[in-house]
C-alpha cells in the first residue's frame, strides 16, 4: 500500500553515526541538534493514521476522475460550507452502486490512509451514497427551525430599503439572465442608478464561499446603499447554496439592506427568510430597489395639483367667511350700533333719574312724618306747654321729693332756658298745692 522506509530499529536500517547518538523516542525530545529524519516522521504519521477507524464523511464532489482501464477512480470531496477538501480514492465496484457527477452531494464511508512517499492524506472509500433531495429538504427544514429559534427571521430585524439609492450592489452569476433583468429594469425605472456588480458562482461547490465574500465586500463599501442577490430558477439541488447555513449567517450579519431574488415565485431558500426584502424574481427585485421615475413625476404633479386645490379652497373659504363678517350690520354701519346704544343709555339714565326723584320724594315724606312723631314725643314739646324739668347738681332728674333734700341746689329747665333754685321745703304727693311762684316745695 505504501512505500516504507526502515526505522532505526528495523533490520537493515542504516546505522546512525555514533557521534550523533541515538534518535529521540518522542517528538518532544527532538531538537535542532537531534532531529528526526523525514522517513521517521512519515512512518509515525502513517502508524497514527492506520489506527484511525473508518468514518462517514459528508461533502460535495468537485472533481471526478475515472481513468479508463484502471480499477480505481479519484475524486475530491469538498466541505459544503468552507473552502476545505480531501482527496478520495474509490474502487470501480464502489462507484457502480452510485451515480456520481461533479457537484453531487454525497456521504462517503472511508478509511483514512497516509501515503508516506508523497506525504499525502487520502480517504479510501468503501461506500458512497448520494444524498437525496428529500433528505436535503429535511435538513434545510431542520436548519430553518434552528435559525428561526435564534431570531434570524424576526420581522424586527428587517431594515427598510432606501427610497432612492445612488449605488446598488448586485451579486449574480457571470453574464447571467438575472443580472440583465435587474440592471435593465432598474435603469428603465431610474436611469441614473449605478450598480456595483459582483459576478460569482451561483451554484456548485464554490457558490457559498463566493456569494458570501461578495456580500461582505459590498457591505463594506460605504457607497453601496442596498444589496441584491439574484439568481434565476433551477432545480432544488442548484439552489442549495442559498440555504446553506454559512451563507445565511453572512446575510444576517450584513448591515446594508439586503434583497433576495432567488429562483422563481415557488422557490423559497433560507436566504429569502433572512433577507430584509424577498423578491419573487430578479425583475421584481429591480422594481423594489428603485422607484419608477415616470410614476414619481406623476405623483409629484398630482401632489402639486392637490396642494394648489387645497390652498385655493382654503383661501376661498376664508374669503367667504371674511365677506360674511363684513356684511353684518355691526361692521357695515358701526355708527348705527353706537346710536342705538347711546339712545338706550339715555333712556336708562332718564329712568334712573325718575326713579331717584320718586325715591327722594318718598323718603322726604317719611322723614317729615318721623320728624313730627319725634317732635310730639320730645320733652321739648312738653316744656313748650309750660312744664319744667328739675335736675340735681349731678344732672339726675328729680322725680320725687325723696330724690332731694332741703337746701339742695337744683336746676329747673324750661322751654326757653333754665333756672337755678334751692329746695326750701319737701311736700308729699297728697300735700296742698304750692304757694306763689318763686318758691320750690
DOPATI-518755 format. One record per residue: residue in one letter; x, y, z of N, C-alpha, C in turn. Coordinates in steps of 0.05 Angstrom, whole numbers, plus 32768, in hexadecimal, padded with zeros to 4 digits. Atoms other than C-alpha are relative to their C-alpha. Layout:
N
AXYZXYZXYZ
...
END
This chain:
441
X80117FE88000800080008000801180198000
X7FEE7FE97FFF803880308012801D7FF77FFD
X7FE480058001808180348005800C8007801B
X7FF77FFC7FE480A1802B8049801E80058000
X7FE37FFA7FFB80E38043806380077FF2801A
X7FF8800E7FE7810A801C8098800380138017
X7FFC7FF17FE78106803680DE801B7FF8800C
X7FE680067FF481448037810980017FE5800C
X8000801A7FF3812F7FF7812C7FF97FEA7FEC
X800680158014811E7FD380EA80197FF27FF7
X7FE8800D800B814C7F9F80CF8008800D7FE6
X7FF67FF4801881767FBC80988000801E8000
X80007FE37FFE816E800380B0801B800B7FFF
X7FE67FF4800181A6803180A280098008801C
X7FF57FFB7FE581D3803B80DE8004801E8003
X7FFC7FE47FFA81D1808080FD801C80048009
X7FE47FFB7FF78216809E810680018001801E
X7FFE80027FE3822E808F814B8004801A800E
X7FFB7FE77FF2824480D581587FE680108004
X80197FF27FFC81FC80ED81517FED7FF48014
X800F800D7FEC81DF80BB81817FE67FF57FF6
X801A800C8009819B8097817F7FEC80157FFA
X80167FEE8006815C80B681627FEE80048018
X80137FFC7FEA812A80D681937FE87FEE7FFD
X80178013800180F080A881A57FE6800F7FFC
X80197FF2800380BA80DE81A78005801B7FF3
X7FFE7FE6800E80AC811E8181800980168012
X7FF97FEB7FED80B4814981BF801E7FFF8006
X7FE380037FFA80FC812F81C6801180097FE9
X7FF07FF88017811181478181800A801D8004
X7FF47FE57FFE813D81858179800F80057FE6
X7FF17FFA8018816681A8814580197FEE7FFE
X7FE88012800081A2817C815A7FF87FE37FFD
X8009801C80018179813C815D7FE47FFF7FF2
X80198000800E8143813F81277FF87FE47FF7
X80098019800C811981088109800480027FE2
X80008000801E812580F580C07FE37FFF7FF6
X801B7FFF800C80E980FE80927FF47FE58000
X800B801B800180E180B3808A7FF47FF7801A
X800A80087FE680D880AA80D47FE5800E8007
X80197FF27FFB80A380E180DB7FE97FF67FEE
X8014800B8012807F80C6809D7FF57FE6800A
X8009801A7FF6807C808080BA7FEF80038019
X80107FFC7FE78063809A80FD7FE4800B7FF9
X801B7FF68008802B80C180DA7FF07FEA7FF4
X800E8017800C801B808380B27FF47FEE8015
X800980117FEB8016805980F07FE9800C800F
X80167FF27FF27FEA808D81127FE67FFF7FF0
X8017800080117FBB809180D77FF47FE47FFD
X800A801C80027FB7804580D17FEF7FF88018
X801080077FE97F9B804381177FE4800D8000
X801A7FF380017F60807081037FEC7FEC7FF4
X80168011800A7F1E804D80F87FF3800C7FE7
X800F7FF580177EF5805480B87FEB80148009
X80117FE97FF87ECA809380B97FED80067FE9
X80137FF580147E8C80AD80958005801E7FFC
X7FF97FE480067E9B80EF80737FEB800B7FEC
X80137FF380127E6A811F8051800D80177FF1
X7FF57FEB80107E7D814E80197FF580017FE4
X80097FFC801C7E7781637FD180167FF87FED
X7FEC800980147E9A81437F96800680177FEE
X7FF87FEA80117EC281797F7380117FF77FE8
X7FF0800B80167EF0814E7F487FFC7FE28000
X8004801D80037EE481087F2E80117FF67FE8
X7FED800A80147F1A80E37F077FFE7FE27FFE
X8002801D80057F09809F7EEA80147FF97FEA
X7FEB800780137F4680827EC87FF97FE67FF2
X80078019800E7F3580507E9180157FEB8004
X7FEE80167FFD7F53800C7E9B800C7FFC801B
X7FF780047FE57F6080157EE57FE97FF98012
X801580087FED7F3B7FFA7F207FFB80148016
X80027FEB7FEB7F40803B7F497FF8801A7FF3
X80087FE580087F1E807E7F41800880138016
X7FF87FEC7FED7F3380BE7F637FED80187FFF
X80127FE97FFE7F0880F77F7B800980128017
X7FFB7FED7FEA7F0D81357FA77FE68006800E
X80177FFC7FEF7EDC813C7FE08003801B800E
X7FFD7FE57FF57ED181857FF37FEA80048015
X80137FF97FEB7EB081A080327FEA80137FF4
X80177FF1800C7E6B81BF80238000801D800B
X80017FE57FF47E7881FD804F801A800F7FFC
X7FE67FF380027EC3820C804D80107FF57FE9
X7FEF800980167EF98208801980157FED800B
X7FEF80167FF77F1781C680327FF97FE77FF1
X8006801880107F1E8185800C80147FEA8008
X7FEF80187FFC7F3C813F80107FFF7FEF7FE7
X8000801280177F51810F7FD97FF47FE58009
X800D80197FFA7F2A80CE7FD680067FED7FE8
X7FFD801580147F3A808E7FB07FEA7FEB8005
X801680137FFE7F03805B7FA180047FEB7FEB
X7FFF801580147F0380187F7F7FE880027FEE
X80167FFE80147ED780127F417FE87FF2800A
X8018800E7FF57EAB7FE07F657FF080118013
X800E7FED7FEE7E9B80167F997FEF80147FF0
X800E7FEC80107E8780477F627FE97FF47FF1
X8016800C800F7E5980157F417FE58004800E
X80197FFC7FF27E25801E7F777FF6801C8003
X80087FE37FFD7E23806A7F738006800E7FE6
X7FFD7FEF80177E1880987F39800B801B8008
X7FF37FE87FF67E4A80CF7F45800680137FE9
X7FF77FEB80127E5881107F21800A80178010
X7FF67FE97FF17E7C814F7F347FEA8012800A
X80157FF07FF37E53817A7F647FED7FF08010
X801380117FF17E2F813E7F8280078002801E
X7FFE80007FE37E23813F7FCD80007FE3800A
X7FFE801C7FF97E3A80FD7FEB800A7FFD801D
X7FF380097FE77E4D80D8802B80117FE87FF9
X7FEC801580077E8A80AB802880097FF28019
X7FF580107FEB7E9E80728055801C7FF97FF8
X7FE48003800A7EEA8073805180137FFC8018
X7FEA80057FED7F2A805F8074801780147FFA
X7FE97FEE80057F608096807C801A7FF07FFB
X7FE6800C80077FA38082805C801480167FFC
X7FEB7FED80047FE480A7805E80167FF47FEE
X7FEB800A80138014809E8023801A800E8008
X7FE77FF57FF5805980A6803F8012800B7FEA
X7FEE7FF68015807D80AF7FFC7FF8801C7FF7
X80097FE68009805180EA7FE77FF980138017
X80087FF07FE980428102802D7FE3800B7FFE
X801C7FF780067FF78104801C7FED7FEE8010
X8016800E7FF27FBA80F180457FE97FFC7FEC
X8015800780137F8480CF801D7FEB7FEE800D
X801680127FF77F4180AD80297FFC7FEA7FEC
X8007801680117F358068800D7FE37FF98005
X801D80047FFD7EEB806380007FF87FE38000
X800B801A7FFF7EC7802480137FE380007FF7
X801C7FFE80097E81803D80047FFA801E7FFC
X80087FE480067E64807C7FE47FE280017FFC
X801D7FFD80027E1C80927FEC7FF9801D7FF8
X800A7FE580077DFE80CD7FC77FEA80098014
X80157FF57FEF7DD480FA7FF47FE880087FEF
X80187FFB80107D8D80FB7FD87FF4801C8006
X800D7FE67FFD7D6381397FCE7FEF80018019
X801180007FE87D3381248005801080038019
X7FF07FFD7FE87D6A811D8037800B801D8002
X7FF67FE480007D87816180227FEB8013800A
X80157FEF7FF77D448182802B7FFA7FFD801D
X800580047FE37D3B8162806F8016800E8010
X7FEB7FF27FF17D7F817D80847FFC801F7FFF
X80067FE380027D6C81C2806A7FEA80088013
X80177FFA7FEE7D2B81C08091800A8000801D
X7FF580007FE57D5181AD80D0801080198005
X7FF07FE77FFD7D8281E680C57FEE80188002
X80137FEA7FFF7D48821480B97FF58004801C
X800A7FFE7FE57D2B820480FD8015800A8014
X7FEA7FF87FEE7D6F820D811F8005801E7FFD
X7FFA7FE380047D7B825280FF7FE880118008
X80187FF27FF77D338267810D80008003801E
X7FFF7FFF7FE37D3D82568156801580148009
X7FEC7FEC7FFA7D7B828381567FF6801D7FFA
X800B7FE580057D4F82BD813D800B800C7FE6
X7FF57FF580197D7282C580F97FEB80087FEC
X80167FFB80137D2F82C780D57FEC8014800B
X80147FEF7FF47D0C82F881047FFC80197FF0
X80067FE8800F7CE9833380E5800E8019800C
X7FF37FE87FF47D0A83638117801C80047FF5
X7FE57FFD800B7D4D835580F58000800C7FE4
X80027FF6801B7D34836B80B18005801E7FFF
X7FFB7FE380037D4F83AE809A7FF2800A7FE6
X800E7FF580187D2983DB8069801480067FEA
X7FEF7FF980177D4583E680248001801E7FFD
X7FFF7FE380067D5E842C80127FED80067FE9
X80137FF980157D2D84527FE7800D80037FE5
X7FF27FFC80197D5F84657FB2801E7FFC8003
X7FE480067FFD7DA284427FB78011800A7FE9
X7FEE7FF780167DDC84607F90800F7FE97FF4
X7FF1801780097E03841F7F8D7FF37FE7800A
X800C801A7FF97DE583D97F8C80157FEB7FFC
X7FEE801780037E11839D7F9A7FF17FE87FF6
X800D8016800C7E0083617F7080137FE88000
X7FF2801980007E18831A7F7C7FF17FEC7FEE
X800E801080147E0882ED7F4180147FEE7FF2
X7FEF801180107E2382B87F12800E800F7FE9
X7FF17FF480157E5482C77EDB7FEF80017FE6
X80107FFC80197E2F82E57E9E7FE57FF18002
X8019800E7FFB7DEE82CA7EBB7FE980107FF7
X80197FF380077DA782D97EA77FF680118018
X80087FF17FE87D9B82F07EEF800D801B8001
X7FF37FE680017DCF83277EE87FF380127FEC
X800D7FF080147DAF833E7EA87FE5800B8009
X801B7FF87FF77D69833F7EC7800280168014
X7FFE7FEC7FEA7D7F83677F048009801B7FF4
X7FF47FE780097DAA839A7EE07FEE800E7FEC
X80117FF480157D7D83A67EA37FE6800B800C
X80197FF67FF57D3D83AC7ECB800480178014
X7FFB7FEA7FED7D5C83D87F018007801A7FF1
X7FF97FE7800E7D7A84097ECF7FE9800A7FEF
X80187FF7800D7D39840A7EA97FEE80118012
X80117FF27FED7D1784227EE8800F801A800A
X7FF17FE97FF67D4F84507F00801B80007FF2
X7FE7800380117D86845C7ECB80198008800F
X7FE77FF77FF37DB8847D7EFB800A7FED8015
X7FF680137FEC7DBE84417F29801A7FF37FF7
X7FE7800D80067E0484237F2D80017FE5800E
X7FFE801B7FF57E1583DA7F39801D7FFA8006
X7FE6800C7FF97E5083BA7F5C7FFB7FE27FFF
X8008801C80067E4D83747F3F80177FED8008
X7FED80167FFA7E7083367F5A7FF57FE77FF3
X80088019800E7E6C82FB7F2A800F7FE9800D
X7FF680177FF17E7582BA7F507FF37FE77FF7
X800D801980057E6482717F4D7FE67FFF8011
X801980017FF27E1B82697F607FF57FE48003
X8006801C7FFA7E1A821D7F61801A7FF17FFF
X7FE880107FFF7E4C81E77F6D800F8002801A
X7FF180027FE77E8281DC7FA0800A801B800A
X7FF47FE77FF77E9D82237FA17FEB80168004
X80157FEB7FFF7E5A82487FA27FFF800D801C
X80037FF57FE57E5582507FEE801680138007
X7FE97FF07FF97E9B826B7FF68000801A7FF0
X7FFE7FE880117E98829B7FBB7FE980138005
X80177FEE7FFA7E5282B67FC98004800D801B
X7FFB7FF47FE57E6482C08013801580157FFF
X7FEB7FEB80037EA482E580007FF680197FF2
X800B7FE9800F7E7E83117FCF7FEE80118012
X80127FF17FEE7E4A832480048011800F8014
X7FEE7FF27FED7E8283358036800D80187FF3
X7FF27FEA800D7EA7835F80037FED80187FFA
X80147FEA80057E6883877FEF7FF7800D801A
X80087FF57FE77E54838F803780158013800B
X7FEA7FEF7FF67E9883AE8046800380197FEF
X7FFF7FE880127E9083E0800C7FED8015800A
X80127FEB7FF57E748421802A7FED800C7FEB
X80117FF480157E5784367FE67FE87FEF7FFA
X8016801280067E2A83F97FE07FEB80038015
X80167FFB7FED7DE684077FFF7FED7FE88001
X801180177FFF7DC283C67FEE800E7FEA7FF0
X7FF38017800D7DDA83807FD97FEA7FED7FF6
X80138013800C7DB483517FAA80107FE77FF9
X7FF5801A80077DC583077FA67FEC7FF37FED
X8013800980157DA682EE7F65800A7FE77FF2
X7FFA8018800F7DA382AB7F437FE67FF67FF3
X8018800B800E7D74828C7F107FF77FE6800D
X800B80197FF67D4C824E7F1C80127FE87FFA
X7FF0801980047D6782077F1E7FF57FEA8011
X800880167FF07D6181C47F3E80068005801D
X7FFC7FFD7FE37D5F81BB7F89801E7FFF8007
X7FE380037FFA7DA881A47F89800F80197FF8
X7FF27FE880097DBD81E37F637FFD80178014
X80057FEA7FED7D9F82107F9880097FFA801C
X7FF780077FE57DBD81EC7FD380148013800D
X7FED7FED7FF37DF6821E7FDE7FF28017800E
X800E7FEA7FF47DC282537FEF7FEF7FF88019
X800B80097FE77DA88228802880167FF68012
X7FE980087FF07DEE821C8043800280118019
X80007FF17FE67DF6822F808C801580168000
X7FEA7FEC80007E38825380817FF780197FF0
X80097FE980107E1A827F804A7FE9800F800D
X80167FF37FF27DDB828C8072800A80128016
X7FF57FF07FEA7E0482A480AD800F80197FF5
X7FF37FE8800C7E2D82D280807FEB80157FF9
X80167FED80077DEC82F180667FF4800C8019
X800B7FF57FE87DD382F980AD80128014800D
X7FED7FED7FF47E12831D80C2800480197FEE
X7FFD7FE980127E0D834D80867FF28018800B
X800B7FE87FF57E018394809D7FF180107FEA
X800E7FF380167DEA83AD80587FE77FF17FFA
X8019800E80077DA2839E804680047FED7FE8
X7FFA801580137DA1835D801F7FE57FF77FF3
X8017800A800F7D7083467FE980077FE57FF4
X7FFB801A800B7D6B82FD7FD77FED7FFB7FE9
X8010800680197D5482EC7F90800A7FE67FF4
X7FF5801A80087D6282A27F897FE97FF07FF4
X80128013800C7D3E82757F587FE6800D7FF7
X801B7FF780087CF4827C7F497FEF80048018
X80137FFA7FEA7CB6828B7F727FFE7FE98013
X800480177FEE7CB182447F8C80197FF8800F
X7FE780077FF17CFA823F7FA2800280118019
X7FFE7FF27FE67D0782517FEA80187FF7800F
X7FE880077FF17D508249800080008010801A
X7FFE7FF37FE57D63825D8047800A801D7FFD
X7FF77FE480047D84829C802B7FE980137FFE
X80187FEF80027D3E82B7801C7FF68007801B
X800C7FFB7FE67D2B82B18065801280138011
X7FEF7FEF7FF07D6882D480828004801B7FF3
X7FFC7FE7800E7D6B830B804D7FEB8015800A
X80137FEB7FF87D4A834E805C7FE880027FEE
X8016800180137D1F8349801E80037FE87FEE
X7FFF801780127D0D830C7FF57FF180077FE6
X800C7FFB801A7D0083157FAA7FFC7FE67FF2
X8006801A800C7CDF82DE7F8380127FFA7FE8
X7FEF800380177D0B82E97F46801580177FFF
X7FEE7FE980037D4783147F327FF380197FF5
X800F7FE9800A7D1883417F0B7FF1800E8017
X800E7FF47FE97CEE834B7F4A8013800E8013
X7FEC7FF37FEF7D2D835C7F708008801B7FF5
X7FF97FE6800C7D3E83937F3F7FE980148005
X80167FEE7FFB7CF883B07F4A7FFF8008801E
X80017FF97FE37D0183AE7F96801680138008
X7FE97FF07FF57D4583CF7F9C8000801D7FF5
X80007FE4800B7D39840D7F6F7FE380077FF8
X801B7FF880097CF984357F627FFF80057FE2
X80047FFA801C7CDC84417F1D7FFF801E7FFD
X7FFE7FE380027CF084877F077FE6800C7FF4
X80197FF6800B7CB0848F7EDD7FEA80008015
X801480007FEB7C84847A7F17800580158015
X7FFA7FEB7FEC7CA984A87F477FFA801C7FF6
X80067FE6800B7CA284E37F187FE180048000
X801D7FFE80007C5884D47F117FF58005801C
X80087FFC7FE57C5184D07F5C8006801D8009
X7FF97FE57FF87C7685127F657FEC80147FF3
X80137FEF800D7C4985337F317FE47FFF800D
X801A80047FF37C0B85167F528000800D801C
X7FFE7FF37FE67C23852D7F968000801E7FFE
X80017FE380037C3085737F7D7FE4800A7FF9
X801B7FF880077BEB85757F5E7FEE7FFF8018
X801080027FE87BCB855E7F9E800780178014
X7FF87FEA7FEE7BF485917FC57FF5801B7FF7
X800C7FE7800B7BDE85C97F977FE280018006
X801D80017FFC7B9585B37F9C7FFA8004801E
X80057FFC7FE37B9A85AF7FE88005801D8008
X7FFB7FE47FF97BB985F47FED7FEA80127FF5
X80157FF0800C7B8686127FBD7FE67FFD800F
X801880047FF17B4D85F27FE38001800E801B
X7FFE7FF37FE67B68860B80267FFD801F7FFD
X80027FE380047B708652800A7FE480087FFA
X801C7FFA80077B2A86507FED7FEE7FFF8018
X801080027FE77B0C8639802F800580178012
X7FF97FE97FEE7B31866E80567FF5801A7FF5
X800B7FE8800C7B1C86A480247FE280018004
X801D80017FFC7AD3868E80287FF98007801D
X80057FF97FE47AD6869080748005801D8006
X7FFB7FE47FFB7AF686D480737FEA80127FF4
X80167FF1800C7AC186EE80437FE77FFF8011
X801880037FF07A8A86D2806F800280118019
X7FFC7FEF7FE87AA886F580AC7FFD801E7FF9
X80017FE380087AB0873780877FE480087FF8
X801B7FF980087A688734806E7FED80028018
X80117FFD7FE87A4C873280B57FFB801D8006
X80067FE47FFA7A29877280CC8014800D8013
X7FEE7FF47FED7A5A877B8104801A800B7FF3
X7FE87FF6800E7A93878480D27FF880117FE8
X80097FF080177A6A87A080987FFA801D8009
X80077FE57FF67A5087DB80C280068001801E
X7FF980017FE47A7687DD81047FF580188010
X800C7FE97FF27A5A882481157FE47FFA8008
X801B80077FF97A14880881157FFF7FF1801A
X7FFF800F7FE77A2687D8814C800680128017
X7FFA7FEE7FEB7A44881081747FE880128007
X80177FF07FFB7A06883B816B7FEB7FF18010
X801380107FF079D98803818380097FFE801C
X7FF680037FE57A0587F981BF7FFE801B800F
X80027FE67FF27A07884481CE7FE280078007
X801D7FFC7FF979BA884981CA7FF87FEF8017
X800780127FEA79B4880E81F8800C800B801A
X7FF37FF57FE879E6882D82297FF08019800A
X800F7FE97FF879BE886F82287FE67FF9800D
X801980097FF5797C884B823580057FF5801C
X7FFB800C7FE5799B8824826F800880168013
X7FF87FEA7FEE79B98865828B7FE7800F8009
X80197FF37FF97974888882897FF07FF08013
X800F80117FEF7954884D82A8800C7FFF801C
X7FF280007FE67988884C82DF7FFA801A800F
X80057FE67FF2797D889682ED7FE38001800B
X801C80007FF67931888E82F17FFD7FEE8018
X800280127FE979398853831F800D800C8019
X7FF37FF37FEA796A887A834A7FEF8017800C
X80127FEA7FF6793B88B7834E7FE97FF58010
X8016800C7FF17901888B836280097FF5801B
X7FF6800B7FE7792B88698396800680178014
X7FFB7FEA7FEE794288AC83B27FE7800D800B
X801A7FF57FF678FA88C683B57FF57FEF8016
X800B80127FEC78E4888983DA80118001801A
X7FEF7FFE7FE87920888E84097FFB801A800F
X80057FE67FF3791188D884167FE67FFE8010
X801980037FF278C988C7842980047FF08019
X7FFB80117FE978E288908457800F80108016
X7FF07FF07FED791488BF84777FEE8015800F
X80127FEC7FF378DD88F484837FEE7FF38015
X8011800E7FED78AF88C184A480107FF88019
X7FF080077FE978E788A884D0800880188011
X7FFA7FE77FF178FA88EF84E27FE980098011
X80187FF87FF178B388FE84F77FFD7FEE8018
X800380137FE978B188BE8521801680068015
X7FEB7FFB7FEC78F488CF85417FFA801A8010
X80077FE77FF278DE891685507FEA7FFC8014
X801780047FEE789D88FD856E800A7FF18019
X7FF6800F7FE978C488CD859B8017800D800E
X7FE97FF37FF478FC88FD85AB7FF9800E801A
X80047FF17FE87902891A85F27FFD801E7FFB
X80027FE480067909895E85D17FE480097FFB
X801C7FFA800578C1895C85BC7FF18003801B
X800D7FFE7FE678AC894F86038008801A800E
X7FF87FE77FF478D5898A86197FF280187FF3
X800E7FEA800D78B389B685E57FE48004800C
X801B7FFD7FF4787189A886088002800A801D
X7FFE7FF47FE6788B89C68649800C7FEE8015
X7FF480127FEC78AC898B866B801E80068002
X7FE47FFC7FFB78F2898C8688800C7FE68009
X7FF280187FF8792789588696801480088016
X7FEF7FF97FE9794A895A86DA80177FEB8001
X7FE980127FFF7991893D86DD801180088018
X7FED7FFB7FEB79C289368716801A800B7FF5
X7FE77FF580097A0789518713800F7FEC7FEF
X7FF2801580107A20890E86F77FF27FFA7FE6
X800E8005801979EE891186BE7FE97FEC8002
X801580137FFD79BF88DD86DA7FE5800E8002
X801B7FF48000797588ED86CD7FF27FF9801A
X800E80047FE7794C88F7870C7FE47FF97FFA
X801B800A8005790D88CD87097FF07FFF801A
X800E80037FE678FC88CA8753800E80128015
X7FF37FF17FEB790888F5879180167FF2800E
X7FEC80107FF2793188BC87AB801B80027FF1
X7FE77FFF800F796488CA8773801280178009
X7FF07FE97FF8797A890C87947FFB8005801E
X80037FF87FE47981892A87D87FFE801E8002
X80037FE27FFD7973897087F3801B800D7FFD
X7FE97FEF800579A489A587DF80127FF47FE9
X7FF0800A801779BD897A87A37FFC80137FE9
X80017FF0801879CD89A287667FF67FEF7FE9
X800B800E801779A6898D87297FFF80147FE9
X80037FF08019799F89A586E17FE57FF97FF4
X801B8004800C795B89AF86C2800280087FE3
X7FFF7FFB801D795A89A786767FE580077FF6
X80197FF6800B792489CE865280017FFD7FE2
X80018002801D790F89D08609801480137FF3
X7FED7FEC800B793B8A0D85FE801480088016
X7FEC7FFA7FEC79758A09862F7FFD7FEF8019
X8001800F7FE7797F89F18677800480138017
X7FFE7FF07FE8797E8A0A86BF800F7FF08015
X7FF4800C7FEA79A989FC86FB7FEF80068019
X80127FFC7FE9798189F1873B800B7FEF8017
X7FF8800F7FE8798889D787827FE77FF5800C
X8017800D7FF4795A89A587A37FFD800B801C
X80057FF57FE5793A89C687DF7FEF7FEE8010
X801280117FF07906899387F27FF97FE87FEE
X80088019800E78F0894C87DF7FE37FFA8007
X801D80067FFC78A7893887D67FFA7FE67FF3
X80098019800B788688F587CA7FED80057FE9
X80127FFE8016785988E787907FE480098009
X801B7FF97FF7781A88F087BB8000801C800D
X7FFE7FE57FF37832893687D67FF180147FEF
X800E7FEA800F780C897787C38012800B7FEA
X7FF27FF48017781F899B878480158014800A
X7FEA7FEE7FF8786089C587887FF6801D7FFF
X80067FE47FFE78608A0F87978007800F7FE7
X7FFA7FEE801778728A4A876A80197FF67FF2
X7FE98008801178A38A3F8732801A800D800B
X7FE77FF67FF578EB8A48874880097FEF8017
X7FF980117FEA78E98A1687807FFD7FE37FF6
X8001801C800878F889CE87747FFC7FEF8019
X800780107FE978DA899C87A17FFF7FE37FF9
END
